[in-house]
Amino acid sequence: MENMQRFGHVVMLGPTNAGKSTLLNRLIGQKISIVSPKPQTTRNSISGIITQGDVQAVFLDTPGLHRQKRGIAPLLMRSAYAALAQADVVMLMLDAAQYARRIDGLAPDLKPVVKAVGDGRLPVLVALNKVDVVREKVKLLPVLEAIAEALPAAELFPISALTGVGVDELLKALLSRLPEAPHQFDPDEVSTAPVRFLASEIVREKLFLALGDELPYSMAVTIEDWDEKSKPGLTKIRAAIHVGRESHKPMVIGKGGERLKDVGQKARADIEEMLGTQVFLELWVKVRRDWTDDPSFLRDLGLGQ
Ligand SMILES: Nc1nc2c(ncn2[C@@H]2O[C@H](COP(=O)(O)OP(=O)(O)OP(=O)(O)O)[C@@H](O)[C@H]2O)c(=O)[nH]1
C-alpha cells in the first residue's frame, strides 16, 4: 500500500526583520520566487512550497498581525486572519537576539499573536532566531520563559536562519504537524514554473543589452521546451524570440549569427547559475506579425487576462 500523503499550510507570523525571508531562502532556495498555486489557495501570501517525500508544506506569509501598531490598514489584518483560517501549523518567528538585549520589546510583540493563536487550537512553533549573535546564552532564558508563559502550548526552537543551526529540527517538527491529505502541487510544476519565466527574462535582458538602440519595439521571448529529465545535471531549454517584422530578424541574429550566439552564451551562463545545472540553450527567432494585438499570445506571455 502507498504511504498516506500529508499536506498543509504553515502560516508564518512575526515582526518584520525577524528573519522569515532568510529562513525561507534557506529552506526552499530559489523555488520560492514565483509559484503557480491552484486557485483555492490564497495566492498573494504564498511564499514557498516544500515537498519532502510524503509531506508537502505550503508556507503562507502574513505581514498583518505585527504591523497593526504602525497603523497599516485593517486589510492586512484581515488577510492575516484569512491565512490563519487555513493554517494547520503556525510558525512564529522572533528575533531572539533583540530580546536578549532588551526584553521590553517582547511583550508587545507577543500580544497580537496570543490574541490570534493563543487559544491552543493550532500547533504553534516558535523560531527564536539569530541565536548566533547571542554570545551569552543565559540571556535567552528570560526570553524563553516569557514566551512559555504567554504561549504555554507552543514549542520553542532556538535557531539561526543565517548559519542553519537548529533549522532542520524546526522543519522536521513543522512537517510532522501537518495532517493527512493529498498534495495539492506537482513538485515539478512548482519548481519549474518560476524558473522558466526567469529564464525567458534572462534571454530578454541579454537581447536588450546586445541590441541597444537597434532594439525592435515589439520583441518577446517564450520558452518552447524545457527538459531536465533526459539527462541528469543538464537542462535543455528551447526559447523563441518573437519579433514583429521580417526585417527585425537579421538584427537579432547578427552577421553570421554572431549576435544571437553571443546572447545565447551570456544567457546560458546566467541560467546555469540560477539553476545550478548545466544548460543547453537553443534560441531561434520567429516572426510573428502584430503579436502585440494577439490576445492569446499575450496571454501565453502572462500579459493578458
Ligand atoms: N545574525 C543573524 N542575522 C540574521 C539571521 N536571520 C536573518 N538575519 C538578518 O536579519 C535581517 C532581516 O532578515 P529577513 O529575513 O529579511 O527578515 P524578514 O522577517 O523576512 O523581514 P521582512 O521581510 O521585513 O518581514 C537581515 O539582515 C538578515 O540577514 C540570523 O539567524 N542571524
The ligand as an SDF file (V2000), in Angstrom:
LIG
                    3D

 32 34  0  0  0  0  0  0  0  0999 V2000
   22.8550   37.2210   12.6890 N   0  0  0  0  0  0  0  0  0  0  0  0
   21.7690   36.8030   12.0950 C   0  0  0  0  0  0  0  0  0  0  0  0
   21.1150   37.6180   11.2560 N   0  0  0  0  0  0  0  0  0  0  0  0
   20.0080   37.1490   10.6600 C   0  0  0  0  0  0  0  0  0  0  0  0
   19.5180   35.8380   10.8840 C   0  0  0  0  0  0  0  0  0  0  0  0
   18.4010   35.6810   10.1500 N   0  0  0  0  0  0  0  0  0  0  0  0
   18.1850   36.8300    9.4910 C   0  0  0  0  0  0  0  0  0  0  0  0
   19.1490   37.7230    9.7920 N   0  0  0  0  0  0  0  0  0  0  0  0
   19.2780   39.1000    9.2870 C   0  0  0  0  0  0  0  0  0  0  0  0
   18.1650   39.8630    9.7330 O   0  0  0  0  0  0  0  0  0  0  0  0
   17.7480   40.7770    8.7320 C   0  0  0  0  0  0  0  0  0  0  0  0
   16.2940   40.5850    8.4150 C   0  0  0  0  0  0  0  0  0  0  0  0
   16.1210   39.3160    7.8290 O   0  0  0  0  0  0  0  0  0  0  0  0
   14.9120   38.9960    6.8360 P   0  0  0  0  0  0  0  0  0  0  0  0
   15.0000   37.5620    6.5140 O   0  0  0  0  0  0  0  0  0  0  0  0
   14.8780   39.9680    5.7290 O   0  0  0  0  0  0  0  0  0  0  0  0
   13.6780   39.2900    7.7840 O   0  0  0  0  0  0  0  0  0  0  0  0
   12.1180   39.2000    7.4840 P   0  0  0  0  0  0  0  0  0  0  0  0
   11.4650   38.6930    8.7130 O   0  0  0  0  0  0  0  0  0  0  0  0
   11.8530   38.4600    6.2310 O   0  0  0  0  0  0  0  0  0  0  0  0
   11.7890   40.7050    7.2990 O   0  0  0  0  0  0  0  0  0  0  0  0
   10.5640   41.3290    6.4730 P   0  0  0  0  0  0  0  0  0  0  0  0
   10.7490   40.9510    5.0390 O   0  0  0  0  0  0  0  0  0  0  0  0
   10.7480   42.7950    6.7190 O   0  0  0  0  0  0  0  0  0  0  0  0
    9.3250   40.7660    7.0810 O   0  0  0  0  0  0  0  0  0  0  0  0
   18.6740   40.5420    7.5520 C   0  0  0  0  0  0  0  0  0  0  0  0
   19.7060   41.4700    7.6120 O   0  0  0  0  0  0  0  0  0  0  0  0
   19.1930   39.1390    7.7810 C   0  0  0  0  0  0  0  0  0  0  0  0
   20.4770   38.9210    7.2250 O   0  0  0  0  0  0  0  0  0  0  0  0
   20.2520   35.0010   11.7800 C   0  0  0  0  0  0  0  0  0  0  0  0
   19.9430   33.8450   12.0490 O   0  0  0  0  0  0  0  0  0  0  0  0
   21.3600   35.5500   12.3520 N   0  0  0  0  0  0  0  0  0  0  0  0
  1  2  1  0
  2  3  2  0
  2 32  1  0
  3  4  1  0
  4  5  2  0
  4  8  1  0
  5  6  1  0
  5 30  1  0
  6  7  2  0
  7  8  1  0
  8  9  1  0
  9 10  1  0
  9 28  1  0
 10 11  1  0
 11 12  1  0
 11 26  1  0
 12 13  1  0
 13 14  1  0
 14 15  2  0
 14 16  1  0
 14 17  1  0
 17 18  1  0
 18 19  2  0
 18 20  1  0
 18 21  1  0
 21 22  1  0
 22 23  2  0
 22 24  1  0
 22 25  1  0
 26 27  1  0
 26 28  1  0
 28 29  1  0
 30 31  2  0
 30 32  1  0
M  END
$$$$
